Amino acid sequence: MTEKKTKLPPADDWQARDIETWNVSTYKAFIAAKTKEIYGVDYSPGGGGSKQARYGRENGMLKNAQGKYGNRVLKAFIEICWREYKATEQYRYLTVTFAISYLDRHFAEAVAQVAREARREKVAEELAVDGEELSDWF
């Protein structure tokens, strides 16, 4: 018998994808959607150079951070940065380039947060009692 492969949702459908299957395209769609929601503006990468060069730099930074920290930590890091960032008239929204370059201190907080969540999930699984086991007690 052959195993049937499950087709993943499109890469830019961050809401339908499991966090473990996110890639750079998924992060870019997530960041664009949340920037519009949080700041009310369309996202464009920061830094100098052409738009193509800025997207290329940002894609590389996302890929490196994803490889170093993993998807759960990277997503938590971005969310922490959004929470901590104070928009100004000149810099109306947070860019990934700025976050990874200048707010990298929040990676430690994101690592700790993801580790706490993993411990909570493990404890919840260990404490879970299925219905049959419970009925055997009575």
Secondary structure, DSSP 8 states (H G I E B T S, - for coil): ----------TT-TTTS-GGG--HHHHHHHHHHHHHHHHSS-----SSS-HHHHHHHHHHHHHHHHHHH-HHHHHHHHHHHHHH----SS--S--HHHHHHH-TTHHHHHHHHHHHHHHHHHHHHHH---HHHHHHH-
